[in-house]
């Protein structure tokens, strides 16, 4: 009778483990454990991999090269998380970054450029944080100006061709 219960328990456990698959999962809602054979999906990046490493799950989107879910080492601050996500470009606005933190009602606004310039402490991220990095559209004005100039020139050329054909 006891052997039958043990065999049944083993069967249930093996079915549960095989159906669930191996995924990154939260431990105590504080850290994320990545198994050594974990294959990241699309938009998912693992940094600081290694067996037994404590990683935090952070979502970065906006003006970063690699938008998506990033598994970063515990204690990673906002600047290093952005560097893990491919860094920032000329069109990245470093002031006005917003962090949505689990169980915190209000957004956390971070002026990263000011913090770096003043030598102040950069805030650390926590597991489950969602970081929104805004675009700086004014720095991209050269591209916009060239594009609108091209459209204007093509419109003028088309109108001239229509006028000449009549």
Residue frames as qw, qx, qy, qz and C-alpha x, y, z in Angstrom:
[[0.000, 0.887, 0.462, 0.000, 0.00, 0.00, 0.00],
 [0.313, -0.808, 0.107, 0.487, 2.83, 2.37, 0.93],
 [0.433, -0.143, 0.597, 0.660, 4.72, 1.55, -2.28],
 [0.249, 0.634, 0.652, 0.335, 1.60, 2.37, -4.33],
 [0.114, -0.950, -0.220, 0.187, 1.39, 5.84, -2.68],
 [0.403, -0.606, 0.358, 0.586, 5.07, 6.51, -3.33],
 [0.402, 0.160, 0.689, 0.582, 4.79, 5.46, -6.99],
 [0.123, 0.816, 0.541, 0.158, 1.67, 7.63, -7.41],
 [0.246, -0.896, -0.014, 0.370, 3.43, 10.60, -5.81],
 [0.438, -0.351, 0.521, 0.643, 6.45, 10.14, -8.10],
 [0.332, 0.446, 0.694, 0.457, 4.19, 9.97, -11.15],
 [0.005, -0.926, -0.378, 0.029, 2.33, 13.13, -10.17],
 [0.335, -0.779, 0.194, 0.494, 5.59, 14.99, -9.52],
 [0.438, -0.123, 0.623, 0.636, 7.16, 13.89, -12.79],
 [0.244, 0.647, 0.635, 0.344, 4.05, 14.89, -14.76],
 [0.136, -0.945, -0.216, 0.206, 3.88, 18.25, -13.02],
 [0.381, -0.633, 0.351, 0.575, 7.53, 18.99, -13.72],
 [0.415, 0.083, 0.689, 0.589, 7.38, 17.85, -17.34],
 [0.174, 0.776, 0.569, 0.208, 4.23, 19.84, -18.14],
 [0.203, -0.927, -0.117, 0.291, 5.42, 23.02, -16.44],
 [0.651, 0.611, -0.073, 0.443, 8.76, 23.11, -18.21],
 [0.595, -0.354, -0.197, 0.695, 11.76, 25.00, -16.88],
 [0.138, 0.838, 0.217, 0.481, 11.23, 28.73, -16.59],
 [0.230, 0.243, -0.406, 0.850, 12.69, 31.61, -14.69],
 [0.455, -0.667, -0.547, -0.220, 10.61, 32.00, -11.61],
 [0.137, -0.720, 0.249, -0.633, 10.43, 34.36, -8.71],
 [0.597, -0.183, -0.689, 0.368, 11.66, 33.26, -5.32],
 [0.285, -0.565, -0.509, 0.583, 9.85, 35.02, -2.48],
 [0.239, 0.899, 0.334, 0.149, 8.89, 37.77, -4.97],
 [0.307, -0.870, 0.193, 0.335, 12.33, 39.28, -4.45],
 [0.111, -0.576, 0.680, 0.440, 14.80, 37.56, -6.79],
 [0.853, 0.390, -0.084, -0.336, 14.66, 35.50, -9.95],
 [0.567, -0.393, 0.698, 0.190, 16.53, 32.23, -10.37],
 [0.647, 0.573, -0.333, -0.378, 17.64, 31.31, -13.87],
 [0.910, -0.148, 0.379, 0.081, 18.46, 27.64, -14.40],
 [0.326, -0.505, 0.569, 0.561, 21.69, 26.95, -16.35],
 [0.309, 0.173, 0.811, 0.466, 19.79, 25.50, -19.32],
 [0.246, 0.746, 0.443, -0.432, 17.32, 28.42, -19.64],
 [0.375, 0.232, 0.495, 0.749, 16.95, 29.69, -23.21],
 [0.105, 0.450, 0.242, -0.853, 15.73, 33.30, -23.30],
 [0.435, 0.624, 0.643, 0.084, 12.74, 34.03, -25.50],
 [0.316, 0.565, 0.281, 0.708, 12.20, 36.94, -27.82],
 [0.165, -0.775, -0.008, -0.609, 12.69, 40.25, -26.03],
 [0.790, -0.611, 0.029, -0.037, 14.25, 38.51, -23.04],
 [0.488, 0.647, -0.460, 0.363, 17.89, 39.06, -22.07],
 [0.834, -0.522, -0.120, 0.131, 19.92, 37.39, -19.32],
 [0.287, 0.772, -0.391, 0.411, 22.97, 39.23, -17.93],
 [0.216, -0.549, 0.681, -0.434, 25.37, 37.81, -15.37],
 [0.910, -0.058, -0.258, -0.320, 24.39, 34.20, -15.98],
 [0.248, 0.393, -0.830, 0.308, 25.74, 31.44, -13.86],
 [0.611, -0.343, -0.709, -0.077, 24.45, 28.67, -11.71],
 [0.496, -0.520, -0.543, 0.435, 23.07, 29.96, -8.42],
 [0.179, 0.107, -0.009, 0.978, 23.27, 33.66, -9.32],
 [0.081, 0.656, 0.614, -0.432, 20.56, 35.88, -7.91],
 [0.156, 0.175, 0.439, 0.867, 19.02, 37.89, -10.72],
 [0.251, 0.489, 0.431, -0.716, 16.30, 40.52, -10.78],
 [0.338, 0.491, 0.698, 0.397, 13.68, 40.69, -13.51],
 [0.003, 0.598, 0.097, -0.796, 13.49, 44.26, -14.86],
 [0.512, 0.616, 0.546, 0.245, 11.55, 45.48, -17.90],
 [0.192, -0.516, 0.155, 0.821, 13.18, 48.28, -19.91],
 [0.445, 0.584, 0.593, 0.329, 11.46, 50.03, -22.78],
 [0.058, 0.953, 0.070, -0.289, 11.57, 53.34, -24.62],
 [0.427, 0.850, -0.307, 0.023, 14.80, 54.81, -25.94],
 [0.502, -0.528, 0.680, 0.087, 17.09, 51.83, -25.25],
 [0.285, 0.418, -0.739, -0.445, 18.60, 49.54, -27.88],
 [0.341, -0.067, -0.934, -0.084, 17.25, 46.27, -26.48],
 [0.530, -0.261, 0.167, -0.790, 13.74, 46.76, -25.15],
 [0.764, -0.112, -0.597, -0.218, 12.28, 43.90, -23.17],
 [0.796, -0.595, 0.027, -0.112, 12.74, 41.84, -20.03],
 [0.425, 0.606, -0.577, 0.346, 16.26, 41.88, -18.63],
 [0.856, -0.473, -0.189, 0.089, 17.49, 39.57, -15.90],
 [0.282, 0.741, -0.365, 0.488, 20.20, 41.59, -14.17],
 [0.544, -0.034, -0.682, 0.488, 22.32, 40.85, -11.08],
 [0.428, -0.771, -0.453, 0.131, 20.98, 41.84, -7.68],
 [0.404, -0.670, -0.054, 0.620, 21.89, 45.42, -6.72],
 [0.419, 0.288, 0.436, 0.742, 22.02, 46.73, -10.30],
 [0.047, 0.566, 0.248, -0.784, 21.34, 50.46, -10.49],
 [0.539, 0.727, 0.296, -0.304, 19.43, 52.28, -13.22],
 [0.205, 0.794, -0.455, -0.348, 22.53, 53.30, -15.22],
 [0.191, -0.327, 0.911, 0.163, 23.95, 49.76, -15.38],
 [0.548, 0.384, 0.719, -0.190, 20.53, 48.37, -16.29],
 [0.480, 0.809, 0.017, -0.338, 20.41, 50.79, -19.21],
 [0.059, 0.662, -0.699, -0.263, 23.94, 49.74, -20.22],
 [0.431, -0.013, 0.902, -0.012, 22.87, 46.09, -20.09],
 [0.541, 0.621, 0.527, -0.210, 20.02, 47.06, -22.44],
 [0.637, 0.479, 0.330, 0.505, 22.46, 48.38, -25.05],
 [0.345, -0.218, -0.073, 0.910, 23.11, 51.83, -23.60],
 [0.221, 0.814, 0.377, -0.381, 21.67, 55.13, -24.66],
 [0.534, 0.376, 0.395, 0.646, 21.96, 57.18, -27.85],
 [0.114, 0.062, 0.031, 0.991, 21.76, 60.82, -28.90],
 [0.410, -0.369, -0.406, -0.729, 17.97, 60.55, -28.99],
 [0.560, -0.412, -0.689, 0.202, 17.73, 59.28, -25.40],
 [0.217, -0.734, 0.081, -0.639, 16.41, 61.74, -22.84],
 [0.506, 0.032, -0.743, 0.438, 18.17, 60.90, -19.59],
 [0.156, 0.029, 0.483, -0.861, 16.01, 63.23, -17.51],
 [0.646, 0.066, -0.020, -0.760, 12.42, 62.18, -16.99],
 [0.406, 0.084, -0.906, -0.089, 12.97, 58.42, -16.70],
 [0.664, -0.326, 0.151, -0.656, 10.06, 56.76, -14.92],
 [0.206, 0.147, -0.957, 0.139, 10.14, 53.63, -12.79],
 [0.743, -0.310, -0.151, -0.573, 6.99, 51.69, -11.94],
 [0.084, 0.316, -0.876, 0.354, 7.70, 49.68, -8.80],
 [0.513, -0.318, -0.781, -0.162, 5.65, 46.79, -7.48],
 [0.452, -0.618, -0.594, 0.249, 3.36, 47.77, -4.57],
 [0.214, -0.362, -0.098, 0.902, 4.19, 51.48, -4.98],
 [0.345, 0.740, 0.538, -0.209, 1.26, 53.61, -6.10],
 [0.211, 0.925, -0.088, -0.303, 3.17, 56.53, -7.64],
 [0.810, 0.486, -0.074, 0.321, 5.73, 56.46, -10.44],
 [0.587, -0.614, 0.115, 0.515, 9.32, 57.16, -9.44],
 [0.481, 0.869, -0.009, 0.114, 10.78, 59.98, -11.58],
 [0.728, -0.401, 0.205, 0.517, 14.55, 59.93, -12.08],
 [0.348, 0.925, -0.143, -0.059, 16.61, 62.68, -13.67],
 [0.929, -0.099, 0.109, 0.340, 19.63, 60.54, -14.51],
 [0.528, 0.600, -0.017, 0.601, 21.57, 63.24, -16.35],
 [0.237, -0.827, 0.161, -0.483, 21.32, 65.55, -13.33],
 [0.859, -0.492, 0.144, -0.017, 22.31, 62.76, -10.93],
 [0.863, 0.164, 0.058, 0.475, 25.40, 61.94, -12.99],
 [0.297, 0.720, -0.051, 0.625, 26.37, 65.62, -13.36],
 [0.400, -0.769, 0.201, -0.457, 25.99, 66.26, -9.61],
 [0.318, 0.352, -0.837, 0.272, 27.73, 63.01, -8.64],
 [0.611, -0.247, 0.388, -0.645, 24.70, 61.86, -6.67],
 [0.358, -0.089, 0.926, -0.079, 23.72, 58.29, -5.94],
 [0.461, 0.082, -0.581, -0.666, 21.89, 56.52, -8.78],
 [0.724, -0.172, 0.359, -0.563, 18.84, 54.57, -7.58],
 [0.121, -0.172, 0.973, 0.096, 19.02, 50.79, -7.46],
 [0.620, -0.020, -0.421, -0.661, 16.36, 48.74, -9.17],
 [0.507, -0.140, 0.749, -0.404, 14.24, 46.01, -7.59],
 [0.151, 0.109, 0.947, 0.262, 12.80, 42.82, -9.00],
 [0.178, 0.648, 0.741, -0.017, 9.70, 43.56, -11.07],
 [0.017, -0.656, -0.028, 0.754, 10.54, 47.21, -11.83],
 [0.546, 0.619, 0.478, 0.300, 9.31, 48.60, -15.16],
 [0.302, -0.540, 0.115, 0.777, 11.57, 51.37, -16.50],
 [0.484, 0.772, 0.388, 0.136, 10.43, 53.80, -19.20],
 [0.437, -0.366, 0.208, 0.795, 13.23, 55.76, -20.89],
 [0.399, 0.810, 0.291, -0.315, 11.87, 58.72, -22.91],
 [0.641, 0.390, 0.309, 0.584, 13.00, 59.83, -26.37],
 [0.156, -0.642, -0.014, 0.750, 14.56, 63.24, -26.91],
 [0.568, 0.645, 0.486, 0.158, 12.81, 64.31, -30.09],
 [0.080, 0.972, -0.090, -0.202, 14.61, 67.68, -30.23],
 [0.370, -0.567, 0.639, 0.366, 17.97, 66.01, -30.81],
 [0.523, 0.214, 0.771, 0.293, 16.42, 64.19, -33.73],
 [0.304, 0.802, 0.189, -0.478, 15.41, 67.47, -35.43],
 [0.010, -0.535, 0.624, 0.570, 18.13, 67.12, -38.08],
 [0.193, 0.120, 0.945, 0.234, 16.52, 63.92, -39.34],
 [0.249, 0.688, 0.624, -0.274, 13.06, 65.50, -39.25],
 [0.125, 0.781, -0.123, -0.600, 14.33, 68.61, -41.09],
 [0.059, -0.328, 0.789, 0.517, 16.04, 66.56, -43.82],
 [0.218, 0.329, 0.917, 0.064, 12.94, 64.39, -44.25],
 [0.236, 0.784, 0.442, -0.366, 10.53, 67.34, -44.50],
 [0.043, 0.684, -0.375, -0.625, 12.94, 69.13, -46.89],
 [0.146, -0.092, 0.898, 0.404, 13.00, 66.06, -49.13],
 [0.231, 0.559, 0.791, -0.092, 9.18, 65.81, -49.12],
 [0.150, 0.819, 0.128, -0.538, 8.91, 69.54, -49.94],
 [0.024, -0.515, 0.610, 0.602, 11.39, 69.21, -52.82],
 [0.172, 0.136, 0.939, 0.265, 9.59, 66.17, -54.25],
 [0.227, 0.707, 0.608, -0.282, 6.23, 67.95, -54.01],
 [0.103, 0.773, -0.155, -0.607, 7.64, 70.99, -55.82],
 [0.092, -0.291, 0.806, 0.507, 9.13, 68.74, -58.51],
 [0.222, 0.383, 0.895, 0.060, 5.81, 66.89, -58.98],
 [0.206, 0.803, 0.367, -0.422, 3.87, 70.17, -59.23],
 [0.036, 0.653, -0.425, -0.626, 6.39, 71.50, -61.78],
 [0.154, -0.045, 0.910, 0.383, 6.05, 68.35, -63.89],
 [0.233, 0.603, 0.751, -0.134, 2.26, 68.66, -63.81],
 [0.138, 0.825, 0.083, -0.541, 2.43, 72.34, -64.80],
 [0.035, -0.512, 0.630, 0.584, 4.85, 71.61, -67.68],
 [0.239, 0.140, 0.932, 0.235, 2.74, 68.76, -69.04],
 [0.285, 0.712, 0.575, -0.287, -0.31, 71.01, -69.59]]
